[in-house]
Each structure stands twice: as structure tokens, then as C-alpha cells.
């Protein structure tokens, strides 16, 4: 990550410097081109003056140089030359090396020629003088285009290359300093034990890194909560399963010893129906406990926060629960009824099914024979609700909060149970940002357990 940041920062800072260097060179070239254009114009302006400087025939022709021509030759000794040629290209006066084919028209001709290691800018043009038509050639060795290469090398490219190299080292140092808090954070995380999920000190991080630290702290908190939930679940499961499994094992061992005794021919053993029913009951309780522990683990509110919710039809869910528990209710002559109105909520369908199943199962299990259990769902005001009401023994007000704890059972409660049904329902309620409500049933008898959903949606 840090290598990528270094590379990106170096590229983002060095590339603009290179672009500036190229832009500067381009401007230098444009400047040299403008100077060269002015040079061409100056040479062209001197051509008629040179022609007017011929005052008499020769050989060689007699010249009376104009002041401007004198200044031109004086300012550039060794870099200023001229030649006067006839119509055939023969040099009549001036530098012989300037001899060339004469222009075919009276338009000026500009050329750049190499002579004596110097690049000369030359203009040739036909002019009418006292000698008749002649070709006047003027040459300037101080060509700005030639100087431009040296200028670009020594004034532009070389300083900019040095600047880019120095900037690369400076930027690398600055990036190292700027990324030091991030590198320190990385080192601190690498030195941590896998069990250390404590929060990172946010005040020790710069403002730019603080959002990352806050996100890490939130992640640590969620992971720590999930790990704590798993540890608690494992402890609870091992504690609760130990007793029924030990009972089952002891019973089976006793029967096995009895069957293997010498007094039992053929290793056979006859069991009373009561003993077999006890074994079946113990196996059922163990199976139910395992299923409830699994449901409790899956319903943990801290592990469900990242899973998306879906629309759930409460009426269809209530109808399913009615069909599931109808046989058990009929076996106890319990009137299991349904009062459901169409309503839709956003949640986890399988969790709501588990919640409602636990509530109905508890109501049927603890309601005396001949009692009444009603499953309801609908909407009260702006909130959707689902509830299960029975006319059983109910729960005393001081016990209603404690029955939501795991493995807690009200003293004197008859029937089989593990104390997990309401704990699972309460955990599922928290997943849906709600709270399980325990209230007396109609007429103060029994118990009504319900859940109200925030922000319901109509079907």
C-alpha cells in the first residue's frame, strides 16, 4: 500500500515538473523563432541599403556604405558578411563563398548555410543599381536558431533535470515523513496479538488517517463482540449439554452392563416401557437443546448486522406457525387460534419464523390442557406487530426481565424446557431493532408476548 502511495505521489509531483520543463523549452523555442524572424526582417531591410551603397562601377565596384550597413558590419565582426554578384552569379564585391545561383525573381530568398563551423542566415535578392541588375547577399552568423540549442541545453534542460532529480529526493523524503503515521499504524497492527482487539488511539493519528483508524476500531469492536458471543455460546453449550449427555451415557452404560452380565443369557435385556420413555425424553431434550443453541448462535444480533433484510409477510408466517403447532395443541385440547391481518415488515424471514415458533411452542407447552392460545399479527397505528397470547399461568412482573436471560427458568415451572426459547426470541428482536414485550393476557390471566416493528410497510 505504502509503496503504491509513494509511487503515485512521485509520479504526480515529478510529471508536472517534466511538463513544466517541456513547456519552458517550447517557450524558449518560440522566443528564438521570434528573434530569428526579426533577424530575417532586419537583413531584408538592409538589402536595398546595400544596393544603394554602390556609387560607381569597378572593378571592383565603388561602395559608400550607408550608416546602417556600417553598424551591421561593425556589431558582428566575424559574424557579418555580404556579397554583390552579377546576373551570372559572379561575385563582384564581398565574400566569394556567398556566390550562388541568383534568384530567378525579385522576391528575397532566405537560406541557412554552414560555413567555417558557423551556421549563417543568408538573404539574397535582385536589386537595380548603377551597375544594372545585381544580386545582393547579406549573411548573419549570429543565428538565434543556432544559439537556441545551447540555450535549451544550459538554460532549460540542464537546470530542469537537476531540479527534477532534486525534487525526486525531496519528494521521497517528504512522502516518507508524511506516511510515517500510516507506517507506524501498520507496524502497530503487525505487532498485535490475534487476541488483542482493543481500540487504536485515534488522537495519535493525523486527521487524514483518523477515518481509517475509526473504521478499524469499529471493525475490532464487531469482531470482539462476535468472538465474545462465540466464547459465551461455547461455554453455555458445553455446560448445558454436559448434564443430559452424562445422564444418557450413564443410563446406556447401566443397561449395557446389565445386558453383559453372566446372568443374562445371550446378552439380552428386557426394558420396562417407563425406562424406554425416559430415554426417549432425554434424547428429545438433548436434541431440542442442541437445536436451540444453534438457533441462538445464528440469531446473535452482532453477527447479523451485515446481512441484508428482505420483505416478510407476517400473516403468511403466522399461518405457517398455526399449521406447525396444531397437532401439539390438539393433543392437549388447547384452542390454538389465529387473528392475522395482512402486513409486511422488513427483516430476516427465517429468524422471525424462529421467534414466532419459540413463542407458540412455549405457549402450547406451558398452557394447561383445555386452555387457549392465540397468534396475532397486524398493525397498530404506525407500527406492525406480531404476538402470541395464552391463558396459562403467566409470569410474575419481577420475573419478566429475567426470563429473557439464557437458561433461566421460573421456579416451580412444570414441564420440560431449557430456558432458551424467550432468550432466542429476545435476541431476534434486537436484530430487528425492537424489544420483546411481556405483558399479562386478557383479563390479567396468562401471558402475551409481542414484538412491534419500527417503520412497517403496508403490503
C-alpha positions as CSV (number, residue, x, y, z in Angstrom):
1,X,0.0,0.0,0.0
2,X,2.7,2.5,1.0
3,X,4.8,1.6,-2.0
4,X,1.9,2.3,-4.2
5,X,1.3,5.7,-2.4
6,X,5.0,6.6,-2.8
7,X,4.9,5.7,-6.5
8,X,1.7,7.6,-7.1
9,X,2.9,10.7,-5.2
10,X,6.3,10.7,-7.0
11,X,4.6,10.4,-10.4
12,X,2.0,13.1,-9.5
13,X,4.7,15.5,-8.5
14,X,7.5,14.7,-10.9
15,X,5.3,14.5,-14.1
16,X,4.2,18.2,-13.7
17,X,7.8,19.2,-13.3
18,X,8.7,17.5,-16.5
19,X,5.7,19.1,-18.2
20,X,6.9,22.5,-17.0
21,X,10.4,21.8,-18.4
22,X,8.9,20.8,-21.8
23,X,6.7,23.9,-21.7
24,X,9.6,26.1,-20.8
25,X,11.7,24.6,-23.7
26,X,8.8,25.2,-26.1
27,X,8.5,28.9,-25.0
28,X,12.3,29.2,-25.5
29,X,11.9,27.8,-28.9
30,X,9.1,30.3,-29.7
31,X,11.2,33.1,-28.4
32,X,14.1,32.1,-30.5
33,X,11.8,31.8,-33.5
34,X,10.5,35.3,-32.9
35,X,14.1,36.6,-32.7
36,X,15.0,34.8,-35.9
37,X,12.0,36.3,-37.6
38,X,13.1,39.8,-36.6
39,X,16.6,38.9,-37.8
40,X,15.2,38.0,-41.2
41,X,13.3,41.2,-41.3
42,X,16.4,43.2,-40.3
43,X,18.5,41.5,-43.0
44,X,15.8,42.1,-45.6
45,X,15.7,45.8,-44.7
46,X,19.5,46.1,-45.2
47,X,19.4,44.7,-48.8
48,X,18.2,47.9,-50.5
49,X,20.6,50.0,-48.4
50,X,23.5,47.7,-49.6
51,X,22.3,48.2,-53.2
52,X,22.2,52.0,-52.7
53,X,25.7,51.9,-51.3
54,X,27.1,51.1,-54.9
55,X,28.1,54.5,-56.2
56,X,30.3,53.7,-59.2
57,X,31.4,50.9,-61.4
58,X,34.6,48.9,-60.8
59,X,36.2,46.7,-60.9
60,X,35.6,46.3,-58.1
61,X,32.5,48.5,-57.7
62,X,33.0,51.5,-55.6
63,X,30.9,51.4,-52.3
64,X,29.8,54.1,-50.0
65,X,28.2,52.1,-47.2
66,X,25.1,53.5,-45.5
67,X,25.4,54.1,-41.8
68,X,23.1,51.1,-41.1
69,X,25.3,48.8,-43.1
70,X,28.4,50.1,-41.3
71,X,26.7,49.4,-38.0
72,X,25.7,45.9,-39.1
73,X,29.3,45.0,-40.1
74,X,30.7,46.7,-37.0
75,X,28.4,45.0,-34.5
76,X,29.1,41.5,-35.8
77,X,32.8,41.1,-36.7
78,X,33.3,37.6,-37.9
79,X,29.5,37.0,-37.9
80,X,28.5,39.5,-40.7
81,X,29.2,39.3,-44.4
82,X,28.0,40.5,-47.7
83,X,28.5,39.9,-51.4
84,X,27.5,41.6,-54.6
85,X,27.1,39.3,-57.6
86,X,26.2,39.9,-61.3
87,X,23.4,38.2,-63.1
88,X,25.5,35.1,-63.7
89,X,26.4,34.7,-60.0
90,X,30.0,36.0,-60.2
91,X,30.9,37.8,-57.0
92,X,31.9,41.5,-57.8
93,X,32.4,42.6,-54.3
94,X,32.4,40.9,-50.9
95,X,32.8,37.3,-49.7
96,X,33.3,34.8,-52.5
97,X,31.8,31.9,-50.5
98,X,28.4,33.7,-50.8
99,X,28.4,33.1,-54.6
100,X,25.3,31.0,-55.6
101,X,22.8,30.8,-58.3
102,X,21.0,34.1,-58.5
103,X,17.2,34.3,-57.7
104,X,15.0,33.9,-60.7
105,X,12.6,36.6,-59.4
106,X,12.9,39.8,-57.4
107,X,11.5,38.1,-54.3
108,X,14.0,37.6,-51.5
109,X,15.4,34.1,-50.8
110,X,16.3,33.1,-47.3
111,X,18.6,30.1,-46.6
112,X,20.7,28.8,-43.7
113,X,24.1,27.5,-44.7
114,X,27.1,26.1,-42.8
115,X,30.5,27.8,-43.4
116,X,33.6,27.9,-41.2
117,X,31.8,26.0,-38.5
118,X,29.1,28.7,-38.2
119,X,25.5,28.5,-39.3
120,X,24.8,31.6,-41.4
121,X,21.4,33.1,-42.1
122,X,21.6,34.4,-45.7
123,X,19.2,36.5,-47.7
124,X,19.6,37.0,-51.5
125,X,17.6,39.4,-53.7
126,X,17.9,41.0,-57.1
127,X,18.3,44.8,-56.9
128,X,18.6,47.5,-59.6
129,X,21.8,49.7,-59.1
130,X,24.1,51.9,-61.1
131,X,25.7,48.6,-62.3
132,X,22.4,47.4,-63.5
133,X,20.7,44.3,-62.0
134,X,22.8,42.7,-59.3
135,X,22.3,40.1,-56.6
136,X,22.8,41.4,-53.1
137,X,23.6,38.7,-50.4
138,X,23.7,39.5,-46.7
139,X,24.7,36.9,-44.1
140,X,24.4,36.9,-40.3
141,X,26.3,34.3,-38.3
142,X,24.6,35.1,-35.0
143,X,21.6,32.9,-35.9
144,X,19.3,32.7,-32.9
145,X,18.3,29.2,-34.0
146,X,21.9,28.1,-33.5
147,X,22.0,29.7,-30.1
148,X,18.7,28.1,-29.2
149,X,20.3,24.6,-28.9
150,X,22.8,25.9,-26.4
151,X,20.2,27.9,-24.6
152,X,17.9,24.9,-24.3
153,X,20.7,22.7,-23.0
154,X,22.3,25.0,-20.5
155,X,19.4,27.3,-19.6
156,X,16.4,25.0,-19.7
157,X,17.1,21.3,-19.9
158,X,20.1,21.0,-17.6
159,X,18.6,23.1,-14.8
160,X,15.3,21.4,-15.0
161,X,16.9,17.9,-15.0
162,X,18.8,18.9,-11.9
163,X,15.6,20.3,-10.4
164,X,13.7,17.1,-11.2
165,X,16.4,15.0,-9.6
166,X,16.5,17.2,-6.5
167,X,12.7,17.2,-6.4
168,X,12.6,13.4,-6.6
169,X,14.8,13.2,-3.5
170,X,12.9,15.9,-1.7
171,X,9.5,14.4,-2.6
172,X,10.7,10.9,-1.4
173,X,11.8,12.4,1.9
174,X,8.6,14.3,2.2
175,X,6.5,11.3,1.4
176,X,8.4,9.2,3.9
177,X,7.7,11.8,6.6
178,X,4.0,12.2,5.5
179,X,3.4,8.5,5.5
180,X,5.2,7.8,8.8
181,X,1.9,7.8,10.8
182,X,0.5,5.2,8.4
183,X,3.7,3.1,8.6
184,X,3.6,3.3,12.4
185,X,-0.1,2.2,12.3
186,X,0.9,-0.8,10.1
187,X,3.7,-1.7,12.4
188,X,1.5,-1.4,15.5
189,X,-1.1,-3.7,13.9
190,X,1.5,-6.3,12.8
191,X,2.9,-6.4,16.4
192,X,-0.5,-7.1,17.9
193,X,-1.6,-10.5,19.1
194,X,-4.5,-12.1,17.3
195,X,-6.4,-11.9,20.6
196,X,-5.8,-8.1,21.0
197,X,-8.8,-6.4,19.6
198,X,-8.6,-3.2,21.7
199,X,-9.2,0.1,20.1
200,X,-6.4,2.1,18.5
201,X,-5.7,5.6,19.9
202,X,-7.4,8.0,17.4
203,X,-5.7,11.1,18.9
204,X,-2.3,9.7,17.9
205,X,-3.2,9.7,14.2
206,X,-3.3,12.7,11.8
207,X,-6.7,14.0,10.5
208,X,-6.2,12.2,7.2
209,X,-5.7,8.8,8.8
210,X,-8.3,9.2,11.6
211,X,-11.2,8.0,9.5
212,X,-9.3,4.8,8.7
213,X,-8.5,4.3,12.4
214,X,-12.2,4.9,13.3
215,X,-13.2,2.2,10.8
216,X,-10.6,-0.2,12.2
217,X,-11.9,0.4,15.7
218,X,-15.5,-0.3,14.6
219,X,-14.3,-3.5,12.9
220,X,-12.3,-4.5,16.0
221,X,-15.4,-3.9,18.1
222,X,-17.6,-6.0,15.9
223,X,-15.0,-8.8,15.7
224,X,-14.5,-8.7,19.5
225,X,-18.3,-8.8,20.1
226,X,-18.6,-11.7,17.8
227,X,-15.7,-13.5,19.4
228,X,-17.1,-12.9,22.8
229,X,-20.5,-14.2,21.7
230,X,-18.9,-17.3,20.3
231,X,-17.0,-17.9,23.6
232,X,-20.1,-17.4,25.6
233,X,-22.1,-19.7,23.3
234,X,-19.4,-22.4,23.5
235,X,-19.3,-22.1,27.3
236,X,-23.1,-22.2,27.6
237,X,-23.4,-25.1,25.2
238,X,-20.7,-27.2,26.9
239,X,-22.3,-26.5,30.3
240,X,-25.9,-27.3,29.3
241,X,-25.1,-30.3,27.1
242,X,-22.9,-31.9,29.7
243,X,-25.8,-32.9,32.1
244,X,-28.2,-34.5,29.6
245,X,-25.4,-36.3,27.7
246,X,-23.9,-37.5,31.0
247,X,-27.4,-38.8,32.0
248,X,-27.8,-40.6,28.7
249,X,-24.4,-42.1,28.9
250,X,-24.9,-43.3,32.4
251,X,-28.3,-44.9,31.6
252,X,-26.9,-46.6,28.5
253,X,-23.8,-47.8,30.4
254,X,-26.0,-49.3,33.1
255,X,-28.1,-51.1,30.6
256,X,-25.0,-52.4,28.8
257,X,-23.6,-53.7,32.0
258,X,-26.8,-55.4,32.8
259,X,-27.1,-56.9,29.3
260,X,-23.5,-58.2,29.5
261,X,-23.9,-59.7,33.0
262,X,-23.4,-63.5,33.2
263,X,-27.0,-63.9,34.5
264,X,-28.3,-62.6,31.2
265,X,-28.2,-65.4,28.6
266,X,-27.4,-64.3,25.1
267,X,-26.7,-60.7,26.3
268,X,-30.3,-59.8,26.0
269,X,-32.1,-57.2,28.3
270,X,-35.8,-56.5,28.7
271,X,-36.6,-52.9,29.5
272,X,-39.8,-51.6,31.1
273,X,-41.7,-49.1,29.0
274,X,-41.1,-46.4,31.6
275,X,-37.4,-46.7,31.2
276,X,-37.6,-46.5,27.4
277,X,-39.8,-43.5,27.6
278,X,-37.3,-41.8,29.9
279,X,-34.6,-42.5,27.4
280,X,-36.7,-41.1,24.6
281,X,-37.5,-38.0,26.6
282,X,-33.8,-37.4,27.4
283,X,-32.9,-37.8,23.8
284,X,-35.6,-35.3,22.8
285,X,-34.5,-32.8,25.3
286,X,-30.9,-33.1,24.2
287,X,-31.9,-32.7,20.5
288,X,-34.1,-29.7,21.4
289,X,-31.3,-28.1,23.4
290,X,-28.8,-28.6,20.5
291,X,-31.3,-27.1,18.1
292,X,-32.0,-24.1,20.4
293,X,-28.3,-23.5,21.0
294,X,-27.7,-23.5,17.2
295,X,-30.6,-21.1,16.7
296,X,-29.2,-18.8,19.5
297,X,-25.8,-18.8,17.8
298,X,-27.3,-17.9,14.4
299,X,-29.6,-15.2,15.9
300,X,-26.9,-13.3,17.6
301,X,-27.6,-9.6,16.9
302,X,-23.9,-8.7,16.5
303,X,-23.4,-11.3,13.8
304,X,-26.5,-10.4,11.8
305,X,-25.7,-6.7,11.2
306,X,-24.0,-7.2,7.9
307,X,-26.8,-9.4,6.4
308,X,-29.4,-7.7,4.3
309,X,-33.1,-7.7,5.3
310,X,-35.9,-8.7,3.0
311,X,-39.7,-8.1,3.0
312,X,-41.6,-10.6,5.1
313,X,-45.4,-11.2,5.1
314,X,-46.4,-11.7,8.8
315,X,-49.8,-13.1,8.0
316,X,-48.3,-16.0,5.9
317,X,-45.8,-16.6,8.7
318,X,-48.5,-16.8,11.4
319,X,-50.5,-19.2,9.2
320,X,-47.4,-21.5,8.9
321,X,-46.9,-21.5,12.6
322,X,-50.5,-22.4,13.2
323,X,-50.2,-25.4,10.9
324,X,-46.9,-26.5,12.5
325,X,-48.2,-26.5,16.1
326,X,-51.8,-27.5,15.5
327,X,-51.2,-31.2,16.3
328,X,-49.4,-30.4,19.6
329,X,-52.2,-28.1,20.7
330,X,-54.8,-30.7,19.8
331,X,-53.0,-33.3,21.9
332,X,-53.5,-31.1,24.9
333,X,-57.0,-29.9,23.9
334,X,-55.7,-26.4,23.5
335,X,-57.7,-24.0,21.3
336,X,-55.0,-22.7,19.0
337,X,-56.4,-19.7,17.1
338,X,-55.3,-17.1,14.5
339,X,-56.2,-13.4,14.3
340,X,-54.0,-12.2,11.5
341,X,-54.3,-9.1,9.2
342,X,-52.1,-8.6,6.1
343,X,-49.0,-6.7,7.0
344,X,-45.4,-6.6,5.7
345,X,-42.2,-5.8,7.5
346,X,-38.5,-5.7,6.6
347,X,-36.5,-8.4,8.3
348,X,-34.9,-11.8,8.2
349,X,-37.7,-14.3,7.4
350,X,-36.0,-17.4,8.9
351,X,-35.3,-15.5,12.2
352,X,-38.9,-14.3,12.5
353,X,-40.0,-17.8,11.9
354,X,-37.7,-19.0,14.7
355,X,-39.0,-16.2,17.0
356,X,-42.7,-17.0,16.4
357,X,-42.1,-20.7,16.6
358,X,-40.5,-20.4,20.1
359,X,-43.3,-18.2,21.3
360,X,-46.0,-20.6,20.1
361,X,-44.1,-23.6,21.4
362,X,-43.7,-22.0,24.9
363,X,-47.4,-21.1,24.9
364,X,-48.6,-24.6,24.0
365,X,-46.1,-26.2,26.3
366,X,-47.0,-24.2,29.5
367,X,-50.7,-23.7,28.9
368,X,-52.8,-26.2,30.8
369,X,-55.0,-28.6,29.0
370,X,-58.2,-27.1,27.8
371,X,-56.6,-23.6,27.5
372,X,-56.5,-21.1,24.7
373,X,-53.5,-19.8,22.6
374,X,-54.0,-17.0,20.0
375,X,-51.5,-15.9,17.3
376,X,-52.0,-12.4,16.2
377,X,-50.4,-10.0,13.7
378,X,-51.4,-6.7,12.2
379,X,-50.9,-3.0,12.6
380,X,-51.4,-0.7,15.5
381,X,-51.1,2.9,14.5
382,X,-47.9,3.3,12.6
383,X,-46.3,0.1,13.7
384,X,-46.7,-3.5,12.6
385,X,-46.8,-6.2,15.4
386,X,-46.9,-9.9,16.0
387,X,-47.8,-11.5,19.3
388,X,-48.8,-14.8,21.0
389,X,-51.3,-14.8,23.9
390,X,-52.2,-17.6,26.2
391,X,-54.3,-18.0,29.3
392,X,-51.7,-20.1,31.1
393,X,-50.0,-19.5,34.5
394,X,-48.3,-16.3,33.2
395,X,-45.1,-14.8,34.6
396,X,-44.8,-12.5,37.6
397,X,-43.8,-8.9,36.9
398,X,-40.5,-9.3,38.7
399,X,-39.6,-12.4,36.7
400,X,-40.4,-11.0,33.2
401,X,-37.0,-9.5,32.7
402,X,-35.1,-12.5,34.0
403,X,-36.8,-15.0,31.7
404,X,-35.1,-13.3,28.8
405,X,-31.8,-14.5,30.1
406,X,-30.3,-17.6,28.7
407,X,-31.1,-20.9,30.6
408,X,-33.2,-19.1,33.2
409,X,-36.4,-20.9,34.2
410,X,-39.1,-19.6,36.6
411,X,-39.1,-21.5,39.8
412,X,-41.8,-24.1,40.0
413,X,-42.3,-24.3,36.3
414,X,-43.7,-27.6,35.2
415,X,-42.8,-29.4,32.0
416,X,-39.6,-29.8,30.0
417,X,-37.6,-26.9,28.9
418,X,-34.1,-25.4,28.6
419,X,-34.8,-21.7,29.3
420,X,-33.7,-20.7,25.8
421,X,-37.0,-20.0,24.0
422,X,-37.5,-16.4,25.2
423,X,-33.8,-15.7,25.1
424,X,-33.7,-16.6,21.4
425,X,-36.8,-14.5,20.8
426,X,-35.2,-11.5,22.5
427,X,-32.0,-11.9,20.5
428,X,-34.0,-11.9,17.3
429,X,-36.0,-8.9,18.4
430,X,-32.7,-7.0,18.8
431,X,-31.7,-8.0,15.3
432,X,-34.8,-6.2,14.1
433,X,-34.1,-3.1,16.3
434,X,-37.1,-3.9,18.5
435,X,-37.7,-5.1,22.1
436,X,-39.7,-8.2,23.2
437,X,-42.7,-7.1,25.3
438,X,-44.1,-9.4,28.0
439,X,-47.5,-8.4,29.3
440,X,-50.4,-10.1,31.1
441,X,-53.1,-11.7,28.8
442,X,-56.7,-10.7,28.6
443,X,-58.3,-10.3,32.0
444,X,-54.9,-10.4,33.7
445,X,-54.6,-14.1,33.0
446,X,-51.8,-15.8,31.2
447,X,-49.1,-14.1,29.1
448,X,-49.0,-12.0,26.0
449,X,-45.6,-11.8,24.3
450,X,-45.3,-9.5,21.4
451,X,-42.9,-7.6,19.1
452,X,-43.6,-4.2,17.4
453,X,-41.6,-3.4,14.3
454,X,-40.3,0.2,13.6
455,X,-41.3,1.6,10.3
456,X,-43.7,-1.0,8.9
457,X,-44.7,-1.2,5.3
458,X,-48.2,-2.0,4.0
459,X,-48.5,-4.9,1.7
